[in-house]
Amino acid sequence: MTDATNTGVRKAISDPVWKELFSRSGNMCFMDECSSPLFDLNGLKDVFVAHIKGVGKTGPRHDSLLTQQELNSIDNLLLLCNRHHNQIDKMPVTEFTVERVQQIKKTHEDLVRSFSEELQNHVFDHSEEPVDTSSFTFNKWLSFLGFKPTDEMERALESESMRLIVRQVGRLPADTRKVLTVILRHGTVGKNFGENHVSIRIQRLIDLARPTPEGTVLSQLATLQEVRLCDSDDPDFLPDGTTLQVSTRTQGDWDPFTRLKEFCRAEHFDPSELLEKNRWDLLN
């Protein structure tokens, strides 16, 4: 088991494997019933890479028949928080056998995949067409967040997380993206129960969205709520002073919308270019 930022391990494990591994993690520790985020909103990390079959001869569950490539393949890796990385490494191998750790990995990946498919199905029901994110590098975005070119793993993980958001937002109908743009442009960055969000009074949103009818705005809010991009003090979105909170709850505490608002403000960038026109390539 090794710190996921260790240079030697990072070079041994290819970038595609890193990206796939993080995607399968859902930004959460693989251990049963542990939802500890691997990266939090401030960029702090609590992430360790685990080899199901250990690398060294003295490593846990070592298998001398495996090649270096097989040891660092996606099927032999999982990501854990510090507490569970120590638990798996230091407890007797009889407690965490190869079969048990493989089952831990499978259970977590199945849960993340199920949630992702459920979310995508909800979004697809309202979809126009998917956004191709394969050419996105997000270099401008990554520089804004303070990542250096040498921060290879952190850049890869952040880019993969952004691709998920781009696909999620990109599949929303144009009218829904327009409402999301108004929220991002005029909302206030805040924190509630330790989670960041962009918030706005529903009545203010309705006023700002004119001439779009009130009923249409509320319908778009219902869509955003259905795909888990917003929440409200009132589930019926009554325009009586209740507050609307927009965030992503797909990956633990990770919320790009507060940072997107800060990015647009700092770079004098119009959020409609991203949200309405799906011009996410402008972050490259």
C-alpha positions in Angstrom: 0.0 0.0 0.0 1.4 3.4 -1.0 0.5 7.1 -0.7 -1.2 7.8 -4.0 1.1 10.8 -4.5 4.3 8.8 -4.3 6.4 9.5 -7.4 7.5 5.9 -8.0 4.1 4.5 -7.9 2.6 7.3 -10.0 5.2 6.5 -12.8 4.5 2.8 -12.5 0.7 3.2 -12.9 -0.4 4.7 -16.2 -2.5 7.8 -16.5 -5.4 5.9 -18.1 -5.4 3.5 -15.1 -5.4 6.4 -12.7 -8.3 8.1 -14.4 -10.3 4.9 -14.6 -9.6 4.1 -10.9 -10.7 7.5 -9.7 -13.8 7.3 -11.9 -14.7 3.9 -10.3 -14.1 5.4 -6.8 -16.7 8.1 -7.1 -14.2 10.2 -5.0 -14.9 7.9 -2.0 -12.8 5.4 -0.1 -13.5 1.9 -1.4 -14.0 0.4 2.0 -17.4 -0.8 3.0 -19.7 1.9 4.3 -16.9 4.5 4.2 -17.9 7.7 2.3 -14.7 9.6 3.2 -13.9 11.9 0.2 -10.5 11.3 -1.4 -10.2 15.0 -2.3 -12.2 17.7 -0.4 -13.3 21.1 -1.6 -10.0 22.7 -0.5 -8.0 20.3 -2.5 -6.8 18.4 0.6 -6.3 14.7 -0.1 -6.8 11.6 2.0 -6.0 9.1 -0.7 -3.8 6.0 -0.8 -3.5 3.4 -3.6 -3.9 -0.2 -2.5 -2.6 -3.2 -4.3 -4.9 -6.2 -3.7 -1.9 -8.4 -4.4 1.1 -6.7 -2.9 4.0 -5.3 -5.0 7.0 -6.4 -2.9 7.8 -9.9 -1.7 7.0 -8.8 1.9 3.9 -6.9 0.8 0.4 -8.0 1.9 -1.1 -10.8 -0.3 2.0 -10.8 -2.6 1.8 -13.1 -5.7 5.2 -13.7 -7.2 3.6 -14.9 -10.5 2.2 -11.5 -11.4 4.2 -9.2 -13.7 4.7 -5.5 -12.9 2.1 -4.6 -15.4 -0.4 -7.0 -13.9 0.3 -5.6 -10.4 -0.4 -2.1 -11.5 -3.5 -3.0 -13.6 -7.0 -1.6 -12.8 -8.1 -5.1 -11.5 -5.4 -5.1 -8.8 -5.9 -1.6 -7.5 -8.3 0.3 -5.2 -8.2 3.7 -3.5 -8.6 4.1 0.3 -8.5 6.8 3.0 -5.6 6.8 5.4 -7.6 5.0 8.2 -8.5 2.1 6.0 -5.2 1.9 4.2 -3.6 1.4 7.6 -6.2 -1.1 8.6 -5.8 -3.3 5.5 -2.0 -3.1 5.6 -1.4 -3.7 9.3 -4.1 -6.3 10.1 -3.3 -10.0 9.5 -3.6 -11.2 5.9 -6.1 -13.8 7.2 -8.4 -10.8 8.1 -8.0 -9.2 4.7 -7.5 -12.0 2.2 -7.2 -11.5 -1.6 -10.8 -12.7 -1.9 -12.2 -10.3 0.7 -10.3 -7.3 -0.7 -11.5 -8.2 -4.2 -15.1 -8.3 -2.9 -14.6 -4.9 -1.3 -13.5 -3.5 -4.6 -16.4 -5.1 -6.5 -19.0 -4.0 -4.1 -17.9 -0.4 -4.1 -17.5 -0.2 -7.9 -21.0 -1.8 -8.3 -22.5 0.8 -6.0 -20.8 3.7 -7.8 -21.7 2.3 -11.2 -25.4 1.8 -10.2 -25.6 5.4 -8.9 -24.0 6.8 -12.0 -26.3 4.9 -14.3 -29.3 6.0 -12.3 -28.2 9.6 -12.5 -27.4 9.4 -16.2 -30.8 7.8 -16.9 -32.5 10.7 -15.1 -30.5 13.2 -17.1 -30.9 11.3 -20.4 -34.7 11.5 -20.0 -34.4 15.3 -20.5 -31.4 15.2 -22.9 -30.8 16.9 -26.2 -27.4 15.4 -27.1 -24.3 14.3 -25.1 -21.2 16.5 -25.0 -18.0 14.9 -26.2 -15.4 15.5 -23.5 -12.5 13.5 -25.0 -10.6 16.5 -26.3 -10.9 18.6 -23.1 -7.7 19.3 -21.2 -9.1 22.0 -18.8 -5.6 23.6 -18.7 -7.0 27.1 -18.0 -9.2 25.7 -15.2 -6.4 23.7 -13.6 -4.1 26.7 -13.6 -6.9 28.7 -11.9 -7.1 26.1 -9.2 -3.4 26.3 -8.6 -2.3 22.9 -10.0 1.3 22.8 -11.4 2.2 20.9 -14.5 4.1 18.4 -12.2 0.9 17.7 -10.2 0.1 14.9 -12.6 -2.2 12.8 -10.6 -4.1 15.7 -9.1 -4.6 17.2 -12.5 -5.9 13.9 -13.9 -8.4 13.4 -11.1 -9.7 17.0 -11.3 -10.0 16.7 -15.1 -12.0 13.4 -14.8 -14.3 15.0 -12.2 -14.9 17.9 -14.5 -15.7 15.6 -17.4 -18.5 14.1 -15.3 -20.0 17.5 -14.6 -19.7 18.6 -18.2 -21.5 15.5 -19.4 -24.1 15.9 -16.7 -24.8 19.6 -17.4 -24.5 19.1 -21.2 -27.3 16.7 -21.3 -29.8 19.0 -19.7 -32.3 20.8 -22.0 -31.4 24.4 -23.1 -34.0 26.0 -20.9 -32.7 24.2 -17.8 -29.2 25.3 -18.6 -30.4 28.9 -18.9 -31.9 28.8 -15.4 -28.7 27.3 -14.1 -26.7 30.1 -15.7 -28.9 32.7 -13.9 -28.2 31.0 -10.6 -24.5 30.8 -11.2 -24.3 34.4 -12.4 -26.4 36.0 -9.6 -26.2 33.5 -6.8 -24.1 33.8 -3.6 -21.4 31.4 -2.6 -22.1 30.0 0.9 -21.7 27.0 3.1 -24.4 24.9 4.8 -23.6 22.0 7.1 -20.0 22.1 5.9 -20.9 21.9 2.2 -20.3 24.7 -0.3 -23.0 25.8 -2.6 -24.3 28.7 -4.7 -27.6 29.9 -3.4 -30.3 32.4 -4.5 -33.8 33.3 -3.4 -36.3 31.6 -5.6 -38.4 34.7 -6.0 -35.2 36.6 -7.1 -34.4 33.9 -9.6 -37.9 34.1 -11.0 -37.5 37.9 -11.4 -34.1 37.6 -13.0 -35.3 35.0 -15.4 -38.1 37.2 -16.9 -39.6 37.1 -19.5 -39.5 33.3 -18.9 -42.8 32.5 -17.1 -42.7 31.6 -13.4 -44.1 28.1 -14.1 -41.4 27.4 -16.6 -38.7 28.4 -14.2 -40.1 26.2 -11.5 -40.3 23.3 -13.9 -36.6 23.7 -14.7 -35.8 23.7 -11.0 -37.7 20.5 -10.7 -35.4 19.0 -13.4 -32.3 20.3 -11.6 -33.6 18.7 -8.4 -34.3 15.4 -10.2 -30.7 15.1 -11.3 -29.5 16.2 -7.9 -28.0 19.5 -8.9 -30.1 21.7 -6.6 -32.0 21.6 -3.4 -34.4 23.9 -1.6 -35.8 24.8 1.8 -39.2 23.9 0.2 -39.4 20.9 -2.1 -42.3 22.6 -4.0 -40.1 25.6 -4.8 -42.7 28.0 -3.6 -41.6 31.6 -4.5 -42.1 32.9 -0.9 -38.5 33.7 0.1 -37.2 30.2 0.3 -33.6 29.7 -0.7 -32.4 27.6 -3.6 -29.0 25.9 -3.2 -27.1 24.6 -6.3 -24.3 22.1 -5.9 -23.3 18.7 -7.1 -23.9 15.8 -4.8 -22.6 13.2 -7.1 -19.1 13.0 -5.6 -19.2 13.5 -1.8 -18.1 17.0 -0.8 -16.6 18.0 -4.2 -18.6 20.9 -5.7 -17.3 22.7 -8.8 -20.1 25.3 -9.0 -18.7 27.5 -6.3 -15.3 27.4 -8.0 -16.9 28.0 -11.4 -18.5 31.1 -10.1 -15.2 32.3 -8.7 -13.5 31.4 -12.0 -16.0 33.4 -14.1 -15.7 36.4 -11.8 -11.9 36.3 -11.7 -11.5 35.8 -15.4 -14.3 38.1 -16.5 -15.9 35.1 -18.1 -19.6 34.8 -19.0 -21.0 31.6 -17.5 -23.5 31.4 -20.3 -20.7 30.4 -22.7 -20.2 27.3 -20.6 -23.6 26.4 -19.3 -25.9 27.5 -22.2 -23.6 27.0 -25.2 -21.7 24.0 -23.8 -18.4 25.8 -24.7 -16.4 23.9 -22.0 -13.5 23.8 -24.5 -12.9 27.4 -23.4 -11.4 26.0 -20.2 -8.7 24.2 -22.1 
